[in-house]
């Protein structure tokens, strides 16, 4: 099962494998304090797309379309994450305040459509 969670939320045994999908390390979190299995920086949106989106919920649909095109270049890695989540818990970690409009939500949707 594929889940998403803010890095600031308490870790749980139900998380399974934990993959950070932010391009930059989350503010206020020490690297040694974040329990995660992998940091997939390459799955974060490009700087241009991230700056354009600027966490504007009104741009969410267009952001997803553009971001999915970027994710097309990482299908092998995303397929690996999907396979990890088949029958096991996998949690995508992110740092954004908006829990509904962020790259982890989009990645989860992309993987589920694969």
Backbone torsions as a table, in degrees:
resi	resn	phi	psi	omega
1	UNK	NA	132.3	-179.2
2	UNK	-97.2	127.0	-178.9
3	UNK	-129.3	167.1	174.3
4	UNK	-128.0	154.1	-176.6
5	UNK	-161.1	142.1	173.5
6	UNK	-70.3	143.3	180.0
7	UNK	-62.6	-20.3	-177.1
8	UNK	-84.1	-8.4	177.4
9	UNK	-81.3	153.3	-179.2
10	UNK	-64.8	139.3	177.1
11	UNK	-67.1	148.8	-179.9
12	UNK	-136.2	150.9	175.2
13	UNK	-64.3	-22.5	179.8
14	UNK	-74.5	-9.6	-179.0
15	UNK	-67.1	-33.0	-174.0
16	UNK	67.8	-142.7	176.0
17	UNK	-67.6	141.7	-176.4
18	UNK	-121.6	118.9	-177.9
19	UNK	-117.8	120.9	174.8
20	UNK	-80.0	127.7	-176.1
21	UNK	-117.9	23.4	175.6
22	UNK	-91.3	150.0	177.8
23	UNK	-77.8	-26.6	177.6
24	UNK	-123.1	153.7	-179.1
25	UNK	-66.3	137.7	-178.1
26	UNK	-62.1	139.1	-179.8
27	UNK	-62.1	139.5	173.9
28	UNK	76.2	6.4	-179.3
29	UNK	-114.5	122.5	176.8
30	UNK	-77.3	139.3	-178.8
31	UNK	-56.0	-37.9	-179.3
32	UNK	-74.8	-13.9	-178.9
33	UNK	-92.2	-16.8	-178.2
34	UNK	-93.4	113.8	177.2
35	UNK	-80.4	110.7	179.7
36	UNK	-148.4	152.4	-178.3
37	UNK	-89.3	-30.5	-176.9
38	UNK	-156.6	150.2	174.1
39	UNK	-115.6	106.3	-178.4
40	UNK	-97.3	74.6	178.4
41	UNK	-59.3	-34.0	-176.1
42	UNK	-66.0	-14.4	178.3
43	UNK	-88.1	-6.9	179.4
44	UNK	-73.5	156.1	177.7
45	UNK	-62.4	152.2	175.5
46	UNK	-59.9	156.8	179.0
47	UNK	-56.7	-41.3	-179.3
48	UNK	-62.5	-45.1	-179.2
49	UNK	-68.3	-42.0	179.6
50	UNK	-61.3	-44.9	179.4
51	UNK	-66.1	-40.3	178.5
52	UNK	-62.2	-45.9	-178.0
53	UNK	-66.2	-49.2	176.4
54	UNK	51.0	34.5	179.4
55	UNK	55.4	34.7	177.2
56	UNK	-90.9	106.7	-176.9
57	UNK	-57.4	-26.1	178.3
58	UNK	-68.2	-19.2	179.0
59	UNK	-99.4	5.2	-171.8
60	UNK	-56.7	-48.8	-177.9
61	UNK	-61.5	-43.9	179.1
62	UNK	-68.8	-38.5	176.4
63	UNK	-57.6	-47.6	-178.8
64	UNK	-59.5	-44.1	179.4
65	UNK	-59.0	-48.2	-179.0
66	UNK	-67.4	-40.1	-178.5
67	UNK	-68.6	-38.4	177.8
68	UNK	-60.8	-35.5	176.2
69	UNK	-64.2	-39.5	176.5
70	UNK	-66.4	-39.5	-179.2
71	UNK	-67.8	-23.5	176.9
72	UNK	-55.5	-27.7	179.7
73	UNK	-78.5	-3.5	-178.2
74	UNK	-125.1	30.0	-175.3
75	UNK	-60.1	-34.6	-180.0
76	UNK	-62.9	-46.9	179.5
77	UNK	-64.7	-42.9	179.6
78	UNK	-65.9	-35.8	176.4
79	UNK	-64.6	-39.3	177.1
80	UNK	-61.8	-42.7	178.3
81	UNK	-63.9	-42.0	178.2
82	UNK	-60.1	-44.9	179.1
83	UNK	-63.6	-38.3	177.0
84	UNK	-61.0	-33.1	-175.3
85	UNK	-87.3	-7.8	177.7
86	UNK	-72.2	104.3	-179.9
87	UNK	83.3	1.0	179.9
88	UNK	-137.1	156.0	175.1
89	UNK	-80.9	135.1	172.8
90	UNK	-135.0	132.9	-178.7
91	UNK	-118.5	127.0	174.3
92	UNK	-90.5	122.0	-178.0
93	UNK	-98.5	141.0	179.0
94	UNK	-145.6	163.4	-177.5
95	UNK	-108.2	-12.1	-175.0
96	UNK	-59.1	148.9	177.4
97	UNK	-73.2	-36.5	-178.5
98	UNK	-76.2	113.2	-175.9
99	UNK	-81.6	-9.0	-178.0
100	UNK	-107.7	-22.5	-174.2
101	UNK	-127.6	78.9	179.3
102	UNK	-150.4	170.0	-174.5
103	UNK	-64.1	-31.7	-180.0
104	UNK	-65.1	-40.0	176.7
105	UNK	-61.3	-44.9	-179.4
106	UNK	-66.4	-42.0	178.6
107	UNK	-61.7	-44.1	179.1
108	UNK	-58.9	-45.8	178.8
109	UNK	-61.6	-44.1	-179.7
110	UNK	-59.9	-47.9	-178.7
111	UNK	-63.3	-41.8	-178.0
112	UNK	-65.7	-23.7	178.9
113	UNK	-87.8	-8.7	-178.0
114	UNK	-67.3	NA	NA
